[in-house]
Amino acid sequence: MEFPWQREWSVAVEAARAAGDVVRHYYRRRVTVRYKEAGKHNPVSEADLEANRVIESYVRAAFPDDGWLSEETRDSPERLNKRRVWIVDPLDGSREFLEHIPEFVVCVALAVDGNPVLGVEYNPIRDELFAGAPGRGAFLGGEPVKVSPTDDLARARFLASRSENERGEWDEFKPEIQVELTGSVAYKLALIAAGRADATFSLTPKNEWDICAGAALIEAAGGTMTDRYGRRLRFNQQETRLPGIIATNGALHVAVIELLRRHGKFPSPS
């Protein structure tokens, strides 16, 4: 059966690779950095901005009538009237990029009627291209991948944010689970989709562009991803910030919710 998003898939892959070339170029040299309103943990560099322009040029040329939502573009309510919206983070993991930790990705996703139907993530330093679409499957470097079969919480590998770990947000969970510090949230999701890790969660808000591509990858690979309260994710919303996420290989999702509930981080059944 013909894959319905083949052209979109091809454009997303080309755009991600082209933006990755930009990011790789800046990774090897000194860049100009400024900080957004959120302060020192939210840097933006020339690499973010130029990669954003590259992705937008590919998408606009191929699909001029689609909506657009990107971290590095001023938002417009016009996208809310579109069924098809491209959701982009040209460089998720700017902190790792600036510290020369190769755990960041270019993210290109397409949401249709609020559902993530396609996600592409590219790590230009490790030359890892993750691509996936629910119904087609997930791929790493063109080879099929799927989530891990791990169903034991004690043996599961959880990926954690360095900044969240520095704030002590994982301390109470460490006696019960194995925690590995890893870069951007999008990269974590891609690694889970590829079966290289088992789960992650974040109790801090995440923007749609941080997670849309990863949500498509996780679902395509057979995993499960919800917001931090176990609710289904919807994209292209007026409020782009979600309250947090839970992403697992599927087999662990209920166990992770129970872990969070034991620690008072998940609402108890009414």
Order of alpha helices (4+ residues) and beta strands (2+ residues): alpha-beta-beta-alpha-beta-beta-alpha-beta-beta-beta-beta-beta-beta-alpha-beta-alpha-beta-beta-alpha-beta-beta-beta-alpha
